Amino acid sequence: MRAKYGRIIPVLFFFTAVAQSANARLYNAKVYVTLRPSVLDPAGKAVRSGLSHMGYDNISKIRIGKYIEVDLTADSEDSAQQQLDKICDQLLANPVIENYRIEVLAAA
């Protein structure tokens, strides 16, 4: 990587391996992220307006959200749930303006 004045800056990458026990299983999780009811949803209003222009006048409200699928390995369903709660709080959802709901299922 070159700096502004032509010097070379070393870039280091660190990887952390998480040890899994012999009891670890694969889980499929579905994460639903939605805006809190008190937060305005301009994207939802735009979609509702577009549908109204298309002739769908019977729709009174639309809220836009996110749906995320996650496959993860964990020792138990509770452990998977705890990891996903942390992931949602730190990255997938903004806890200030969004709510999330997680469904964890053992992979087939």
C-alpha positions in Angstrom: 0.0 0.0 0.0 1.5 3.4 -1.0 1.2 6.5 1.2 0.6 10.0 -0.1 4.3 10.6 -0.7 5.4 7.3 -2.1 6.4 5.6 1.1 5.3 2.0 1.5 3.1 1.3 4.5 3.0 -2.2 5.8 -0.5 -3.6 6.3 -1.1 -6.4 8.7 -4.1 -8.7 8.9 -5.0 -10.6 12.0 -7.3 -13.5 12.0 -8.8 -15.1 15.1 -9.9 -18.7 15.0 -12.8 -19.6 17.3 -12.4 -23.1 18.7 -15.5 -25.2 18.4 -16.2 -28.1 20.7 -17.0 -31.6 19.4 -20.7 -31.0 20.3 -20.9 -28.0 17.9 -23.9 -28.1 15.5 -24.9 -26.1 12.4 -27.8 -23.8 12.9 -29.8 -21.8 10.4 -31.1 -18.5 11.6 -33.5 -16.0 10.2 -33.2 -12.4 11.3 -36.0 -9.9 10.7 -35.0 -6.2 11.2 -37.7 -3.6 11.2 -37.9 0.1 12.1 -39.3 0.9 15.5 -42.9 2.1 15.3 -41.9 5.6 16.4 -39.5 6.0 13.5 -40.7 7.5 10.2 -40.2 5.3 7.1 -39.7 7.4 4.0 -39.0 4.3 1.9 -42.3 2.7 3.0 -44.1 5.9 2.1 -42.5 6.0 -1.3 -43.5 2.4 -2.0 -47.1 3.1 -0.8 -47.3 6.1 -3.1 -46.0 4.1 -6.1 -48.5 1.4 -5.5 -51.3 4.0 -5.2 -50.3 5.4 -8.6 -50.4 1.8 -10.0 -54.0 1.6 -8.8 -53.6 -0.3 -5.5 -55.6 2.2 -3.4 -56.5 -0.4 -0.8 -53.1 -0.3 0.9 -53.0 1.9 3.9 -49.5 1.4 5.3 -46.2 -0.2 4.3 -43.0 -0.5 6.4 -39.7 -1.5 4.8 -37.3 -3.8 6.7 -34.5 -6.3 6.2 -34.5 -10.1 6.1 -31.1 -11.8 6.8 -30.2 -15.5 6.7 -27.3 -16.7 8.8 -25.7 -20.2 9.0 -23.5 -20.6 12.1 -22.0 -23.3 14.2 -22.6 -23.3 17.9 -22.6 -25.7 20.9 -26.3 -25.2 21.5 -29.4 -23.3 20.3 -29.0 -20.9 23.3 -25.4 -20.2 22.4 -26.4 -19.5 18.8 -29.1 -17.2 20.0 -26.7 -15.3 22.2 -24.2 -14.9 19.4 -26.8 -13.7 17.0 -28.1 -11.2 19.6 -24.6 -9.8 19.8 -24.2 -9.7 16.0 -27.5 -7.9 15.6 -26.7 -5.3 18.3 -23.2 -4.7 16.8 -23.8 -4.9 13.1 -27.0 -6.0 11.5 -29.4 -3.6 13.3 -29.2 -0.1 14.7 -30.7 -0.6 18.1 -31.6 3.1 18.4 -34.1 3.0 15.5 -34.6 -0.7 14.7 -36.0 -3.8 16.3 -35.0 -7.3 15.4 -36.4 -10.8 15.8 -34.3 -14.0 15.4 -35.5 -17.5 14.6 -32.9 -20.2 15.2 -33.4 -23.7 13.8 -31.0 -26.7 13.8 -29.8 -27.4 10.3 -31.2 -30.6 8.7 
